[in-house]
Amino acid sequence: MGMRILSGIQPTGRYHIGNYLGAIKHWVRLQEQHEALFFIADLHAITVPQDPFALRQATFEKAVELLSLGINPERTTLFVQSHVPEVTELAWIFNTITPLGELERMTQFKDKAKKKKENENMGLLDYPVLQAADVLIYKSQGVPVGKDQEQHLELTRAIARRFNTKFGETFPIPEALIPEQGAKILSLEDPSKKMSKSDPEDSQLGLTEDPSSIRRKIMKAVTDKGKQVSYNPTKKPGISNLLLIYSLFQGKPMKEVERKFKNKGYATFKKALADLLVEKLDPFRRKKKEIESRQVYVKEILRQGANHARTLAQSTMEEVREKIGLLSL
């Protein structure tokens, strides 16, 4: 069954349509073709300050959301990162073969450290090494990632090669699985930036929002000068972003969408987009409500997922300890 693939997503912040089109939709499709492991990255989340109660709640909520968006526990191993403690042991071992300069060059570290100087902690710097351990401990061959994570995956590949050269063939070199389209949905308020969970409420569209909120946000979304509904990300980033959302949710090529709305004007197009999103997001909202009420069921999925992930991780760690010379009892 295909290759073994792995990806993770942080628990904080609710999912928006950019997360779905850029990652989750891709995961749902990939789980049908490959052996998939998907995890909720709670250890990555604590590189910035978290309220303990809220973090626990968010982690459970994220599992509910993933299940309501189409992650199938019968085909996929869904688990919480911290439930596999072996991953932090492997990260420590990788730290000993990772030059400090490589981590200091990571653009995400530089960006986050610049944003909040008081958050400049060791975990933030070391984040990509833990990410490498996440991927390699399960001997993953493919990693569904967005463009913004390519640099981190490149480091993962470098660490795998370095370990293999130093201690003998151990880890496969994973490849990036980047979706062709929809990898970058932009903010509804500022189409020069990516839609982000940390940005103002009106700049993003949640996957389980009620119809009135969807319509309000789409109708006030930023467009561009002129009235022509045409796709030109450089000259018309606002309307192009909305067209991309329409094209991806409708499953129709961009040229066909442009033809449909030729000479119709922005207001007509926005109303049609709002109607489409209300229709397409409604099943997610209903499913989420249903799964939320089944706490025992969700926890059992996470427990079984962790058991399977730990079995794989423990096997890898036995091999790694042996190769680097740690004494076994």
Secondary structure in CASP SS format (residue, H / E / C, confidence):
PFRMAT SS
TARGET T0000
AUTHOR 0000-0000-0000
METHOD secondary structure of the structure
MODEL  1
M C 1.00
G C 1.00
M C 1.00
R E 1.00
I E 1.00
L E 1.00
S E 1.00
G E 1.00
I E 1.00
Q C 1.00
P C 1.00
T C 1.00
G C 1.00
R C 1.00
Y C 1.00
H E 1.00
I H 1.00
G H 1.00
N H 1.00
Y H 1.00
L H 1.00
G H 1.00
A H 1.00
I H 1.00
K H 1.00
H H 1.00
W H 1.00
V H 1.00
R H 1.00
L H 1.00
Q C 1.00
E C 1.00
Q C 1.00
H C 1.00
E E 1.00
A E 1.00
L E 1.00
F E 1.00
F E 1.00
I E 1.00
A C 1.00
D H 1.00
L H 1.00
H H 1.00
A H 1.00
I C 1.00
T C 1.00
V C 1.00
P C 1.00
Q C 1.00
D C 1.00
P H 1.00
F H 1.00
A H 1.00
L H 1.00
R H 1.00
Q H 1.00
A H 1.00
T H 1.00
F H 1.00
E H 1.00
K H 1.00
A H 1.00
V H 1.00
E H 1.00
L H 1.00
L H 1.00
S H 1.00
L C 1.00
G C 1.00
I C 1.00
N C 1.00
P C 1.00
E C 1.00
R C 1.00
T E 1.00
T E 1.00
L E 1.00
F E 1.00
V E 1.00
Q H 1.00
S H 1.00
H H 1.00
V C 1.00
P C 1.00
E H 1.00
V H 1.00
T H 1.00
E H 1.00
L H 1.00
A H 1.00
W H 1.00
I H 1.00
F H 1.00
N H 1.00
T C 1.00
I C 1.00
T C 1.00
P C 1.00
L H 1.00
G H 1.00
E H 1.00
L H 1.00
E H 1.00
R C 1.00
M C 1.00
T H 1.00
Q H 1.00
F H 1.00
K H 1.00
D H 1.00
K H 1.00
A H 1.00
K H 1.00
K H 1.00
K C 1.00
K H 1.00
E H 1.00
N H 1.00
E C 1.00
N C 1.00
M H 1.00
G H 1.00
L H 1.00
L H 1.00
D H 1.00
Y H 1.00
P H 1.00
V H 1.00
L H 1.00
Q H 1.00
A H 1.00
A H 1.00
D H 1.00
V H 1.00
L H 1.00
I C 1.00
Y C 1.00
K C 1.00
S C 1.00
Q C 1.00
G E 1.00
V E 1.00
P E 1.00
V C 1.00
G C 1.00
K H 1.00
D H 1.00
Q H 1.00
E H 1.00
Q H 1.00
H H 1.00
L H 1.00
E H 1.00
L H 1.00
T H 1.00
R H 1.00
A H 1.00
I H 1.00
A H 1.00
R H 1.00
R H 1.00
F H 1.00
N H 1.00
T H 1.00
K H 1.00
F H 1.00
G C 1.00
E C 1.00
T C 1.00
F C 1.00
P C 1.00
I C 1.00
P C 1.00
E E 1.00
A E 1.00
L E 1.00
I C 1.00
P C 1.00
E C 1.00
Q C 1.00
G C 1.00
A C 1.00
K C 1.00
I C 1.00
L E 1.00
S C 1.00
L C 1.00
E C 1.00
D C 1.00
P C 1.00
S C 1.00
K C 1.00
K E 1.00
M C 1.00
S C 1.00
K C 1.00
S C 1.00
D C 1.00
P C 1.00
E H 1.00
D H 1.00
S H 1.00
Q C 1.00
L C 1.00
G E 1.00
L C 1.00
T C 1.00
E C 1.00
D C 1.00
P H 1.00
S H 1.00
S H 1.00
I H 1.00
R H 1.00
R H 1.00
K H 1.00
I H 1.00
M H 1.00
K C 1.00
A C 1.00
V C 1.00
T C 1.00
D C 1.00
K C 1.00
G C 1.00
K C 1.00
Q C 1.00
V C 1.00
S C 1.00
Y C 1.00
N C 1.00
P C 1.00
T C 1.00
K C 1.00
K C 1.00
P H 1.00
G H 1.00
I H 1.00
S H 1.00
N H 1.00
L H 1.00
L H 1.00
L H 1.00
I H 1.00
Y H 1.00
S H 1.00
L H 1.00
F H 1.00
Q H 1.00
G C 1.00
K C 1.00
P C 1.00
M H 1.00
K H 1.00
E H 1.00
V H 1.00
E H 1.00
R H 1.00
K H 1.00
F C 1.00
K C 1.00
N C 1.00
K C 1.00
G C 1.00
Y H 1.00
A H 1.00
T H 1.00
F H 1.00
K H 1.00
K H 1.00
A H 1.00
L H 1.00
A H 1.00
D H 1.00
L H 1.00
L H 1.00
V H 1.00
E H 1.00
K H 1.00
L H 1.00
D H 1.00
P H 1.00
F H 1.00
R H 1.00
R H 1.00
K H 1.00
K H 1.00
K H 1.00
E H 1.00
I H 1.00
E H 1.00
S C 1.00
R C 1.00
Q H 1.00
V H 1.00
Y H 1.00
V H 1.00
K H 1.00
E H 1.00
I H 1.00
L H 1.00
R H 1.00
Q H 1.00
G H 1.00
A H 1.00
N H 1.00
H H 1.00
A H 1.00
R H 1.00
T H 1.00
L H 1.00
A H 1.00
Q H 1.00
S H 1.00
T H 1.00
M H 1.00
E H 1.00
E H 1.00
V H 1.00
R H 1.00
E H 1.00
K H 1.00
I H 1.00
G C 1.00
L C 1.00
L C 1.00
S C 1.00
L C 1.00
END
